[in-house]
Amino acid sequence: MSASHPPGRRQPSSSVDAAGNSSAWTRATPNATDTVKLERTAPTALTVLGVPGGCVAGPVILAATGSSDSMSGFDRYESAVRAGASFRVRASVVVSPAHGAFTVKLRAVDAVGNATAWGTTTLCLS
């Protein structure tokens, strides 16, 4: 089924199993067993906890919270820490006690992979 069809339009479909056997093409009929929903909605925005004001001694631990997804379900938070030229993506953010400025990006991801835009904050460790 093409994802470009408008909502509510019925599209013929066929199924293929793991062995490569395919069913005949059939027209959809208006009942719940023929319904396919495409979920393209990102989770709700997140809130970042633990962001210090000003330059502080490390380590700094940030926590993301508050996201939900009523369609496929909320799955996880992702983070990336940048110190210099490279990002490392990790599930939880712990900024090392090294000195300097760190850019931290966080986002929420739902069960089918839809993600919020990256939220960015900068930390200064003395």
N, C-alpha and C positions, 0 to 999 in steps of 0.2 A: 504494500500500500504506500502510495506516495504521501509524504508529509505536507505536500502543498495543497491538498484538498481542503476546502472550507469546512468548518465545524458542521456536523450534522449530515454531511453528504455520505451516502452509502457507496462502498467500493467493493467490487468483486475481490475475493481472496482465495488463496490456496495455501496449504500447509506442506512443509517438507520435514521428514523426521531425520534422525541422525544417520540412518542407513541410506538416505537419498531418495526414499520413496515419497512421491508427492500425491496429494489429493487432487480431485477435479476442481476446477474453478467453480465457485458458487457465488450467487448474488446474495448480499446480506439482506436479512429480514429484520424488521424492527423489534428485536427482543434483546434482553440483556446478554445472552450468550454470544451475540454477534458484535458486541460493542468493543471497540479498541480505543483507548484514550492515550493521547500523546502528552506526556508531562514535560513541559519546557519552562516551568516556573522555578526560579531560584528560591532558597530558603529566605526567611525574614532576616533583616540586618542583625549583626552581632554587636555586642558591647564588649569592650576590652577593659579588664580590671587589672590594677597593679601598675599603671603608668605613673611614674614619679614626676614631680614637678622639679625642674632644674637638673643639675648634674649631681649624681649620687654614687656612693660606693656600691659595687656589685657584690654578688650577682643580683639580677633583677628577674623576677618570675612574673610573667604576664598570663592571664587567663581569659579566654574568650567564652562568652555566655550569651544566652538569650535568643538564639536562633531556633526557629521551628519550621516545619514544612507539613502542611495538612494534606498534601497529595501523595507523594511517594514516601515521605518520612525523612526527618533529619538524620544524617549519617555521621558527619565529623566536622571538625575545624581543621584547617590547614594553615601553616605559618611558614614564613620565609624570613631569615635574618640576613641582613647585608652589612658586612663590615669590609669595605673595600669594593672589589669588583664582582664578588660571587654571592649567590643566594643559596642557602641550604633549606630545603623544605622539611619541616618536622611537624608532628602532631601537636606537641606542646612547645611553648616557647620558654627557653631559659637562656638569657643572655649572659655570657661568661663574664667573669670579673676583670677582663682586660679593660684597659683604659681607652676612651675615645667615643665617637658617635656611632650609633648603630641604627639602621633603618629596619623596622619590623613591619612585615605585611601579614595580615590575617584575613581569612575568608571562611564562609560556611559552605558546606557541600551537602546536597541531599542524596538519597539512596540511589538515584539514577545518574548522578554526576553533575547535575546543575549546580552552579556555584554563584555566590554573590560576587560583586566586584571586590578586588583587594582593598582593604582598609589599611592605611599606612600611619605609623607613628615613628618618631625619632627619639632615641634614648641617649643620654650622655652619662657615661660612667667615668668617675674620677679615680 
